[in-house]
Amino acid sequence: MGSVSRRALLAAVGASTVAGSSSCAAIRNFAGKSLSNPAVRDFIAQVAAKIGAEIVMGVGEKFEGVLADWRDGISSKWNEWSNEGKIGDCRYHEVRVDNSNTPTIVVVGFLSHDRAPTEACKESSIETDPMNDYCAVFFDTANDAILLPAWAWQTLLMFADEQCSDKEGADLERIKQFLKISLSPISSHTEEHETWANAVATVSWQTSYGPVDIGRIEKDDHGYEGTIKVSGFPDGSKKPTVFKGDLPTKPA
């Protein structure tokens, strides 16, 4: 895996400043601060933009042209995730890349389940479901990839929003770069676990500065709380930063 891919993979999470407005539902972290609802319908664009994959490509049903070399790898992972019951048979038609001639990153959105008949998958009007859909980041010509469930990318976006919320100018740019470094994995191998009653779920990966752990736990009101611990992003006591925030109960 090339160094560019390792640096770029999860810059999305680190650099993101979540889109929102005063009309969006509010969520709160453990410090009681109000954050924007991360369950935005353009979440793929939000994530992709932060890793520099801002070029939109409408590839229809097949990956062709500059993405021809990525086709087999993407299809293989797609089939694997679908067979495991993680995603449905449909994906978003528009994908995002970092370079229109020689892409090194491809960001794809996948439906969480088959909420549309097969023929409807061919239509470009499939609506996103930011409460359930997945974000996949492919790199190394799709020989490697990470699949983030909604609760994981939502928690990551809340964490990034929290770190960037009171920054501006040069301070904001420094935080974005620091987040990229501390969140970028050295391997896409993730450890994922879910309890039988679905009360707790976790996903983790390794970075050059230690692991990133993300968890989701059910609360007594049957809502969910997202937690992230970033080893390479120290807090005021020089220990890994831990962030907690209530996951959204409805789209923004």
N, C-alpha and C positions, 0 to 999 in steps of 0.2 A: 504494500500500500504506500503510495507516494506521500511525501510530506505535505504537499498542498492539500490533499484530501483530508489528512489528519487535522490540519489547522482549520480547515473550512467547515468540517462536518456539522458541528453544532454551534457555530458562531451565531446561527439564527436565534438561539435561545439567549445567548449572552447579550446580543446587541439590541434586542427588541424593545421598542417602546410601543406598547399596545395601543391600537387605535380605539377611540371611544369618544363619547360625548356625554353631556350632562344628563341625557335621557337614558343612558345605559344603566343597567342594574349595577349596584355597588357590591363589592366583596371586601372582606376585611382580613388583614393578616393578624398575627398574634399580638402585634403592638397596637392594634386598634385603628390602623390607618386605612382610609378608604382607597381602594384600587379599582381600576377599570375592569369590567367584565371581559375576560380573555376569550370567551366563546363567540368570537366575531365570525361572520360568514366568509370573510376573505382571509381566514386564518392561514391558509397555504401561502398567500401573498405576504402576510405578516412574517411568517417563519422564513420563507425563501429570501425575502429582501435582506434579511439580516445576515445571510451567508453570501451575499453578493449575487444571488441567483434571481435577478430582477427581470430577465428577458423572458417574455411569455412566448411559448410555442404551442400552437394548436395542432397537435399531432394526430387528431382523429383516433381511429381504431389501432393504427400501427405506428411503430416508431421507425421513421424512415429518415433519409437524408443524413444529417450530421449525427443523428441518434441511432443510426442503423447498427453501429457497434455495441450499443447499449441494449438492443432489443432482447437478446437471449437472456442476459442477466436479469433484466427487469421482469421478463416473463417467468423466469425460474422462481424468483423470490415471490412474485405475485401468486403463482400456483401453490407454492409452499405455504404462504400465509393463509390463502383461501382454504386449502385442504385442512389446515389446523383450526379452521373456524374463526380466525381472527378478523377476516375481512370478507366482503361480498365479492361478486363477480364484476362489479362496475368500478371504474375509476373516473376521476375528473378528466375531462378531455384536454384542458390546458395544463401543460407542465411548465416548470420554470427552470431555466438554466443560467449558468454564470457567464457563458460565452457562446454566442450563436454559431461560431465556426468550429471551435474545438472545446466543447463543454467538459468541465471536470466535475461538475455537480449537477444532478437532476433531482428536482423536488416534485413529488407526485402525491396527490391526494387520493385516498381509497375510501369507498363507502364501507361503513362498518358491517353492513349486512345487505341482503338482497331485497331492498325496498322498491326495486323497479324490475319489470320483466326484462328478459334478455334483449329484446329489440330496443327497449328504451335506453339501454346502455350505449347505443350508438348515437343517441341524440346529444347535442351539445348543451341542452338546457337542464341537465341534472342539477338539482339544488343541493347545496352543501348542508350538512348537518353538523354544526360545530360542537354539539353536545356528545357526539358519538364517533364521528369519522376520524380516520387516521392520517398522519403525515409521515411519508416515507422519504428519506434522504438517501439517494444512491450516489456512489462515488467509485473511483477506480474502475471505470467503464462498467459499472453495475456488478462488479465482482464482490462488492461489499455494500452493505446497506443497514440502516437502522429504521425500525418501524416504531413510531411513538403513538400509543393510544391517546385518546382525547384528554383524559385526566392528566397524563404526563406532560403533554405539550402545554396544556392550560397552566399547570403548576410552574413550568419553566417560564412561561410568559409573565406570570404574576411575579415571580422572583426577579426577572429582569426589570419589570416595571417598578418594583420596589427600589431596586438599586439605582435606577436612573431618574426617579420621580423628582428629586430635589436638586438635580444637576443641570447645568447648562454650559454652553460654550466648550472651552477646552477641557473642563472638568468632566463634562458628559462624554466627550470623545475618549478620554483616558479610561473612564469606567467601562465603556463599550469594549475597548481593546482588552482590558483586564478580564472582562467576562468571557471574551472569546478564548483567551488563553486557558482560563481555568475550567472551561466547559468542554473544550475540544478533546475528543477521545483519541487514544492511541490504538484502539481496536474497536470494531463495531460489535464485538461479542458482548452481549448484554445478559445479565442475570435477571430473569423475570420470575416472579412468584405470585400466586394468588391462593388465598385460603378457600376451603371448600364452601363456606357460606358467603364468600365474596365480601367479607368484612375488611380484609386487608389485601392490598396488592402493592408490589414493589417492582422497580426496574432500576438497574445500576449499570454503569460502565466505568472503565478506567481511563484516566487522563495522565499526562506527564507529571501532574502535581497531586495525584491521588484520586480516589474514586469519587464519583457523583452518585448519590443515592436519591431516588424519588419514591415517595410512598403515598398511598391513598388509604385512608382509614374511615370506616363508617362511624358516625357520631350517634348519640342516643336519640336524636330526632330523625335519624335515617338519612340525613344529608351526609356529604363527604368532605373531608379536609385533606388538602394536599400538602405534603412536606418535602422539602428538598434540602440536602446537605451537600455543600460543595467544598471539598477538601482544599482546593487551590485558591479559594476566595476567603481570606481570613477576616474575622470580625474584629471588634475593638480589643479583644483579649488575645488576639493572634491565634484563635482556634477556628476551625472550619465554620463558615457561616451556615446557620440553620434558619430556614424560612418556613413559615406555616401560613396557609391561607384557605378560607372556605372555597371549595370548588363551586362554580356556578350551578344553579338549578334550572336555568333557562338561558336561551341564547341572548346575546346583547341586542 
